[in-house]
Amino acid sequence: MKSTSARNYFLSVLLCLFGAASVLAQQRKSEISLETNIPCEPAADYDVIKKGETKCLSGNITITYLTLQGGTLIISGQVRINNLSINKGTILVTETGSAILPALIFNGDVTLSNHGSVTYMGNVMLSNGNNHILNEGPDSRMNWGSSELNFASKKSTFVNNGTVDIGTLRLNSKNGKVMLGKNSLTNVVNLVNNYDNRVYVFDGTAKLTQTGYAQLSKSLTTSAGLIICPGPASEMKTISGKTSGYGNANVMQKGCTSFPALTSY
């Protein structure tokens, strides 16, 4: 990796987000470096990380309570945070990082960039505006278990370039973008969509499995590169007897349990 500061990395993320949204949905490497010659103050229990501050968590550690108040938190170890209050700021999980995070509310101007592994122990709510969850690389993983991602934030993005598992994915943002990268895999139990065509595949094909119900009051996507596999127990729920369906997605036959070779698409 190239050596640079967390601040420069954050600026590069913002430039990508607002200057070239399609690039975000591709596999790309972070420019952040955690070489030993770059100092980073360790975060401790009950710390408040303010704007302009960068603190790090490495090794095997459990944090009882942490507040992110405009600053940057870098996670490079095996870290569990039991309580995390976020009022703006950035969380970076490096390729060596594995983070277990509690239920979270993104209240605006929050970025979570994952190059390693993130497990959520509760629901994640994106509200207000300018929130970004980035599952960066092909080996990056995010897991909600049975919990929900409520994407209800304007001018915001959810990017998956690796593998994501979500209990319920609720798309409730009028202008937010869900961008699925080439060869990415998104596994959802339940899928709820309330606004037209919020899911994008800009290059190649992306895979999405749905094992529970789909409630699609609006068309899901205009991207034919999205391949959807509805599992044996999947069902389509309707509102007032109507559904707008999956849009232009390539939907496999209900009951599928695997994807065909992507070269056939």
N, C-alpha and C positions, 0 to 999 in steps of 0.2 A: 504493500500500500504506500501511497505517497504521504509524506509527512506534512501535516498542516495542523492548524488549531481548530478547536471545536467551533469557534466563532466563524471561521471561514467556511467550515463545513455547513453550518446552519444557513449561512448566506447562500451557499450553492444550492441547498435544498429549496430555499424560497425562490431562487431564480428559476429552477426547474419547474416548480409548482405553478408559477404564474406566467412563465415565459414560454414553456414548451410542454404542455400537459401530456402529450403523447409519449414523450421520452420517458416519463416516469413509469409508464407501464411496461417498459422493457427491462431486461436484466442489465443492471449496471452496478459498478463497484463504488463504494463509498471512498471518499478521500480522507476520512478521518484516520489518524494513527495514534496508537497508544504505546509508542516505544518508551522504553524506560527513561530516556533522557528528556521526556516531556513531562514536566511536573504537573500534578493534579492533586488538589487537596482532597483527602478522603472525606466522604460524607459520614455523619454519625447520627445516632438516634435523636429525633426531635430537631434536627437541623431545618433551617429555612434557607432555601437556595434562591437568592434574589437576582434580579436582572443584572447582567454583567458578570455573574459568578458561575464558575464551573466546578462541580465536585464529582468524585468518582466512587464507585463501589466495585471492589475486586475481591478475589478470594471467595470463601464460603461464608456467607454472612446473612443474618436475619435482622431486619430493621422493623421496629415496632411502629414508629410514626415518622413521616417525612413530609415536608411542605415544599412544593415547587412554586416559587413566586417570581416567575419571569426568567429564571436562570436555566442552566443546562446540567443535567444529570447523565453521567456516562457509566454504564454497567458493563463490566468486562469479566465478572466472576459469576459464581453460582449464588444468586441473590434472591431472597424472599422479602417483600415489603408488605407488612400486614395492613397498614393504613397509609394512604397516599392522598394528600390534598393538592390539587393542581389549580393554580390561578396564573395561567400563561406559562410558557417555557417549553423546553425541549428535553426529551428522553432519548438517549442513544444507546442501543444494545449492540455491542460489537459482535464479531464472528465468534469470539470465545465466550460471550455472555449468555447466561440462561437466567431469565427473570420470571419470578412468580409474583404477579401483581394482584391487588384486591379489586373489587368493584370500583369503577372509575367514572367520573363525570368530567368531560372536556368542556369547559365553559367558554372557550374561544381563545384563538391564538396559541394553540397547543400542537406540538408535533411529536409523534412517537415514531422513531426510525429503528427498525429491527433488522440486524444482520445475522442474528443468532437464533435464540429461542425465547418466546414469550408465552406464558400460560396465565390466563385470567381466572381468578377465583370467584368472579361474579359478573354481573352485567356491566357493559360499557355504554355510556350515553354520550353522544356528541351533540352539543347544543350551541346556540349562538353561531359564530362564524369563524372561518379560517382555522379549522382543525384538520390535522392530517395524520393518518395512520399508514405507515409505509412498511410493508413486508418486503425487504429490499431485494434479496438475491435468490437464486434457484434453490439454495439449501436452507433458506430462512423459513422458520415455522412459527405460526401463531395458533393457539388453541384456546377456545372459549369453553370447551366441554359442552354442557347443556345450557350454558348461559347465553345471553342475548347481546348482540351489537345493534344498538339503535342509532342509525345514521340519520340524524335529524338536523344537520348543521349546514348552513348556507356557505357557499364558496369554499367548500371543503373537499378532501379527497380521501379515498381508501384505496390503496394500491397493494395488489398481491402479485409478486413475481415468483413466489415459492409455493408453500403449502399452508392452507388455512383451514381450521375446523371451527365451525360456529353452530351453536344450538339453534338460535333463531336470528336470521339476518333480516332486519327491518329497515327497508329503504324508504325514508320519510323526509327526504330533502329535495326541494324543488329544483335546485341548481347544483347540488353536490355531485361529484363524479366517483363512480366505482370503476377502477381501471385494472383489468386482469391481464397480466403479461403473458408473453409467449410461453407455452408449455406449463403454465401455472395450474395448480389444482386447488379448487375451493370446495370444501365439503360442508354442506349445510343440512340440518335436519328440516327446519321450517324456513320458508322464504316468503316475505311480505313486501310488496312493492306498491307504493301509492303515487308515484309520479312517472311520467313517460320517459323511457329510454335513458335511465341513469347508469346503465352498465355498458362499458366500452372495452372492446378488444381491438387494439390498434395494429397489431402485427401477428400473423400466424393464427394459432388456435389456443384457446384456453378451455380448461375442463371444469365443470361444475356438477357435483352430485347433489341430489335432493332426495332424502330418505323419508321425510315427513310430508307436511302439507305445503302447498303453494297457494297464496292468496294474492292474486295479481290484478288489482283494480285498474292498473295502467300497464301498457306494453313495457316489457322488461328491457329490451335492447334492440338496436338496429344493426348490431354486429353479427354477421353470419359466422364469424370465427369463434363464437361461444358455443361449445358443445355441452349439452345438458343430459345427464343420465338420471331419469326418475326411477328410484328404486322400487322393489316389489311392494312395499307398504306405502308408497307415495300416493298423494291424492290432491286434486285440485278443488280448492274451496272457492265459492262464488259469493259475490256481494250483490244482493237483489237479483240473483239469478244470472249475473253477467260476470265475465272475466275477459281481460284484454290479452291474457296469455304471455308467452315468452317472446313475442315479437319475432325478429328475424333469426333467433338462435336456432342452431341445428339440434333438434330434440330427438333423442333416441327413444326406442320403444320402452314403454313402462315395464319395469321388472328387470331392467339391465343391471348388471353388477360390475361391469368393467367397460373400459373404452376400447374401441378398435384402434388399430395403428393410425397415428395422426397423419401419416403420409397419404391416407385415403381421403383426406379433406383438403 
